[in-house]
Each structure stands twice: as structure tokens, then as C-alpha cells.
Amino acid sequence: MAEYRIDDLARVSGVSVRNIRVYQDRGLLPAPGRSGRTAVYTDAHLSRLRLVTNMLGRGYAFAQIAEMLAAWESGRSLADVLGLEEAMGASWSTEMPAPVTIRDLRRMFGGELTPANTRKALDLGLLRRQGVGFVATSPQLLAAGQELVRLGVPLSEVLDLAAELQREVDHVASLLIGLVRRYVLDPKGPDWLPSGDEVPYYADVFRRLPPVVTSALTAAAARSTARVIPEIVGDRLEALLQVTTSDQRK
């Protein structure tokens, strides 16, 4: 189970520290645990935070959200509720958002780091502002982008690719998760909520989803890469081999 200080929770969730404290004061977010004098949040808090922000975005008021959360918790132990919320909120990735300065970005992307490209990265959620610097929401994606730019691909094209890639991956992940919803959750009916006895089972369902989806996507990407690289650049490799062979014969 991941643990977060409030600044870490803000980075991972995209919710400001101020709003996290507001939600906590309004009773929408459980109080954090303590490690000495430090407040410690968990994946359960992350899941609840995402639920609250989603409901606020759909137009619900604080009082309505509090009422629905109270109804959900009614008749269930705190351990059951937190167990399910931790399973739903657990990070699907082992990487954490990382601070990055404008100097770091200039070092990585040189003259490609234009104001327009920076705005595009912010709009895509690849970067978030933090003080005078930024937070890279996925350091792995940032590193992949840097490598593509080093190879000669314009950063604007890399950012367009990142947007398209995210849409495609969202679609495939939705297909996989949609199957579980269709055959595991939807047959229970639209108003169904798990009883206290059922909560551990469905918490286990949510815990098992991330590795299944991640493994399927990773395996499919590896198979596609092995097939597509020869299809896309095979003619160039063939030409290179012909030139090399011709040179050796001279």
C-alpha cells in the first residue's frame, strides 16, 4: 500500500494542497494517519479524492457528496470501506510524478522547448506547474520524448503522438475493463452496492485488474513493435544491407 505526504498526494491526484484540506475539513476525505508528526495518506485517500473531484465536476454540491458517502459507508466497517477504496485507488504504475525545472527541460529538449510546446505539454497533462518549475506526471514518458527528440523527431510531433497514444491506450484499457464491468458488476443491477460480506471479494477484483490490464497492454505493445518495425523501416534496412554488401565486394 502506497503512502503519501500531503504534497505527494497533491502531485499524484492533481488536486491542490489547499483543496485537499478543504475536502478534509468538510468531511469528504478521511483524516490521514500519523507517522510521528507527519500526516500520512494512502491509496484509499487517493481514491476518495478522485471520487470527490469527479462528483464535483458533475455538479454535485459538498452536502450532496457528503450524504452519498455517508450512505455508502452506512452498515460497513471503516476497514471494509478503506479496503475497497484502497483497491480502487491503488496506482497502476510504480513511477511517481517528479519535479522538473525549466533548466532541466532546456537541457533535455534544447531549442525544441518553445512556449507553444510547453503550453501543449501542460494542456496534455504531461507537465503541471509547481511554483516556478513543473512536475512531470510521468517521468518515463518524459524520457521517451527526450529520446525521440534526440533521434531528430520535432518535439511538437512527439507531443501530438503522446496525445494520440493516450487516446488509443485509454480505448484499449476501457475495452478490457469494460468486460469486467459487463460480466462482474452490471449483472448486479444499476443500484447495487456490495454488502459488508461482499466488500473483500470486490476489493480483490479491483486489485487484480491493474496487473491484468498492464500485462495485456505490455504484451500487445511488444508483439506490435516486433511486427511493425520491419514493416515501417524494413525497406531502409534492406537498402542499407545492399549498400554494405556492394561496398564489401569492391
C-alpha positions as CSV (number, residue, x, y, z in Angstrom):
1,M,0.0,0.0,0.0
2,A,1.4,3.3,-1.1
3,E,1.8,6.2,1.4
4,Y,1.8,9.9,0.6
5,R,2.6,13.1,2.4
6,I,0.1,15.8,1.5
7,D,2.4,17.3,-1.1
8,D,2.8,13.9,-2.7
9,L,-0.9,13.3,-2.7
10,A,-1.4,16.7,-4.4
11,R,1.1,15.8,-7.1
12,V,-0.4,12.3,-7.8
13,S,-4.0,13.5,-7.8
14,G,-3.6,16.9,-9.4
15,V,-5.6,18.4,-6.5
16,S,-4.1,21.4,-4.7
17,V,-3.0,21.0,-1.1
18,R,-5.5,23.7,-0.2
19,N,-8.4,21.8,-1.7
20,I,-7.3,18.6,-0.1
21,R,-7.5,20.3,3.3
22,V,-10.9,21.8,2.4
23,Y,-12.3,18.4,1.5
24,Q,-10.9,17.0,4.7
25,D,-12.5,19.8,6.7
26,R,-15.8,19.2,5.0
27,G,-15.7,15.5,6.0
28,L,-15.4,14.3,2.4
29,L,-11.9,13.0,2.9
30,P,-10.9,10.8,5.9
31,A,-8.3,12.1,8.3
32,P,-4.8,10.9,7.5
33,G,-2.8,8.6,9.6
34,R,0.2,9.7,11.5
35,S,3.9,8.8,11.4
36,G,5.3,10.8,14.2
37,R,4.2,14.4,13.5
38,T,3.8,13.7,9.8
39,A,0.3,13.2,8.2
40,V,0.3,10.1,6.1
41,Y,-2.3,9.4,3.3
42,T,-2.9,6.1,1.5
43,D,-4.4,4.9,-1.8
44,A,-7.8,5.0,0.0
45,H,-7.4,8.7,0.3
46,L,-6.3,9.0,-3.4
47,S,-9.4,7.0,-4.5
48,R,-11.7,9.1,-2.3
49,L,-10.1,12.3,-3.7
50,R,-10.7,11.2,-7.3
51,L,-14.3,10.3,-6.5
52,V,-14.9,13.6,-4.8
53,T,-13.4,15.7,-7.7
54,N,-15.3,13.6,-10.2
55,M,-18.6,14.3,-8.4
56,L,-17.8,18.0,-8.1
57,G,-17.1,18.1,-11.8
58,R,-20.6,16.6,-12.4
59,G,-22.2,19.4,-10.5
60,Y,-22.8,17.8,-7.1
61,A,-22.5,20.1,-4.0
62,F,-20.4,19.3,-1.0
63,A,-23.5,18.5,1.1
64,Q,-24.8,16.1,-1.6
65,I,-21.5,14.3,-1.8
66,A,-21.2,14.0,2.0
67,E,-24.7,12.5,2.1
68,M,-23.9,9.9,-0.6
69,L,-20.6,9.0,1.0
70,A,-22.4,8.6,4.4
71,A,-25.0,6.3,2.7
72,W,-22.2,4.2,1.2
73,E,-20.4,3.9,4.5
74,S,-23.6,3.1,6.4
75,G,-23.6,-0.5,7.6
76,R,-20.0,-1.1,6.6
77,S,-16.9,-1.1,8.8
78,L,-14.3,1.5,8.2
79,A,-11.8,-1.3,7.4
80,D,-14.2,-2.6,4.7
81,V,-14.7,0.8,3.1
82,L,-11.0,1.7,3.2
83,G,-10.1,-1.8,1.8
84,L,-12.3,-1.3,-1.2
85,E,-11.2,2.3,-1.8
86,E,-7.5,1.4,-1.5
87,A,-8.0,-1.3,-4.1
88,M,-9.8,1.2,-6.5
89,G,-7.2,4.0,-5.8
90,A,-4.0,1.9,-6.0
91,S,-1.6,3.3,-8.5
92,W,-1.4,1.2,-11.7
93,S,2.2,2.4,-12.1
94,T,5.3,2.2,-10.0
95,E,6.5,5.6,-11.1
96,M,5.8,8.7,-9.2
97,P,5.5,12.3,-10.6
98,A,8.8,14.1,-10.3
99,P,9.7,17.8,-10.1
100,V,11.5,19.2,-13.1
101,T,12.9,22.7,-13.5
102,I,12.9,24.8,-16.7
103,R,16.7,24.3,-16.8
104,D,16.2,20.5,-16.8
105,L,13.7,20.8,-19.7
106,R,16.0,23.0,-21.7
107,R,18.8,20.6,-21.2
108,M,16.6,17.7,-22.3
109,F,15.0,19.4,-25.3
110,G,17.2,22.4,-26.2
111,G,15.7,24.7,-28.8
112,E,12.6,22.5,-29.2
113,L,11.4,23.7,-25.8
114,T,9.3,26.6,-27.2
115,P,6.5,28.4,-25.3
116,A,4.0,26.7,-27.7
117,N,5.4,23.2,-26.9
118,T,5.4,23.9,-23.2
119,R,1.8,25.0,-23.3
120,K,0.9,21.9,-25.3
121,A,2.6,19.7,-22.7
122,L,0.7,21.4,-19.9
123,D,-2.6,21.1,-21.8
124,L,-1.9,17.3,-22.2
125,G,-1.2,16.9,-18.5
126,L,2.3,15.7,-19.2
127,L,3.6,18.7,-17.1
128,R,2.0,20.5,-14.2
129,R,3.1,23.9,-12.9
130,Q,4.5,23.9,-9.4
131,G,5.9,27.2,-8.2
132,V,8.5,28.4,-10.6
133,G,9.0,24.9,-12.0
134,F,7.0,22.0,-13.1
135,V,6.1,18.4,-12.2
136,A,6.5,15.6,-14.8
137,T,3.4,13.5,-14.3
138,S,5.2,10.5,-16.0
139,P,9.0,10.6,-15.9
140,Q,9.0,7.6,-18.2
141,L,7.0,9.4,-20.9
142,L,9.3,12.4,-20.5
143,A,12.4,10.3,-21.0
144,A,10.8,8.6,-24.1
145,G,10.0,12.0,-25.5
146,Q,13.6,13.2,-24.9
147,E,14.9,10.1,-26.8
148,L,12.7,10.7,-29.8
149,V,13.8,14.4,-29.9
150,R,17.4,13.2,-29.8
151,L,16.7,11.0,-32.8
152,G,15.5,14.0,-34.7
153,V,11.8,14.0,-34.2
154,P,10.4,17.5,-33.6
155,L,9.0,18.0,-30.1
156,S,5.7,19.2,-31.4
157,E,5.2,15.9,-33.3
158,V,6.2,14.0,-30.2
159,L,3.5,15.8,-28.2
160,D,0.9,15.1,-30.8
161,L,1.9,11.4,-30.7
162,A,1.6,11.4,-26.9
163,A,-1.9,12.7,-27.2
164,E,-2.9,10.1,-29.8
165,L,-1.1,7.3,-27.9
166,Q,-3.0,8.2,-24.7
167,R,-6.3,8.1,-26.6
168,E,-5.6,4.7,-28.1
169,V,-4.4,3.2,-24.8
170,D,-7.5,4.6,-23.0
171,H,-9.6,2.9,-25.6
172,V,-7.9,-0.5,-25.3
173,A,-7.9,-0.3,-21.5
174,S,-11.6,0.6,-21.5
175,L,-12.3,-2.4,-23.6
176,L,-10.6,-4.7,-21.1
177,I,-12.1,-3.1,-18.0
178,G,-15.5,-2.9,-19.7
179,L,-15.6,-6.7,-20.0
180,V,-15.1,-7.0,-16.2
181,R,-17.8,-4.4,-15.6
182,R,-20.2,-6.1,-18.1
183,Y,-19.8,-9.6,-16.6
184,V,-19.0,-9.0,-13.0
185,L,-20.6,-5.7,-11.9
186,D,-23.5,-4.9,-14.3
187,P,-25.5,-8.1,-13.7
188,K,-26.0,-6.9,-10.1
189,G,-28.1,-4.1,-11.3
190,P,-27.6,-0.3,-11.5
191,D,-28.4,0.4,-7.8
192,W,-26.4,-2.4,-6.4
193,L,-23.7,-1.8,-3.7
194,P,-21.7,-4.6,-2.2
195,S,-22.7,-5.7,1.3
196,G,-20.2,-6.0,4.1
197,D,-19.6,-9.6,3.3
198,E,-19.0,-8.9,-0.4
199,V,-16.7,-6.0,0.0
200,P,-13.5,-8.1,0.4
201,Y,-14.3,-10.0,-2.8
202,Y,-14.8,-6.9,-4.9
203,A,-11.8,-5.3,-3.3
204,D,-9.8,-8.3,-4.6
205,V,-11.4,-7.8,-8.1
206,F,-10.1,-4.2,-8.2
207,R,-6.7,-5.3,-7.0
208,R,-6.4,-7.9,-9.7
209,L,-7.4,-5.6,-12.5
210,P,-4.3,-3.4,-12.8
211,P,-1.8,-6.2,-13.4
212,V,-4.1,-7.9,-15.9
213,V,-4.6,-4.8,-17.9
214,T,-1.0,-3.7,-17.7
215,S,0.3,-7.2,-18.7
216,A,-2.1,-7.4,-21.7
217,L,-1.1,-3.9,-22.9
218,T,2.6,-4.6,-22.4
219,A,2.4,-7.9,-24.2
220,A,0.4,-6.4,-27.1
221,A,2.8,-3.5,-27.5
222,A,5.8,-5.8,-27.6
223,R,4.2,-8.0,-30.3
224,S,3.2,-5.0,-32.3
225,T,6.7,-3.4,-32.0
226,A,8.3,-6.6,-33.3
227,R,5.9,-6.7,-36.2
228,V,5.7,-3.0,-37.1
229,I,9.4,-2.0,-37.1
230,P,10.3,-4.3,-40.1
231,E,7.1,-3.2,-41.9
232,I,7.8,0.5,-41.4
233,V,11.6,0.7,-41.8
234,G,12.3,-2.7,-43.5
235,D,12.9,-1.1,-46.9
236,R,15.6,1.2,-45.4
237,L,17.3,-1.7,-43.7
238,E,17.3,-3.7,-46.9
239,A,18.8,-0.7,-48.8
240,L,21.5,-0.4,-46.1
241,L,22.3,-4.1,-46.4
242,Q,22.6,-3.8,-50.2
243,V,25.0,-0.9,-49.9
244,T,27.1,-2.7,-47.3
245,T,27.2,-5.8,-49.5
246,S,28.2,-3.8,-52.6
247,D,31.0,-2.0,-50.7
248,Q,32.4,-5.3,-49.4
249,R,32.6,-6.7,-53.0
250,K,34.6,-3.7,-54.2
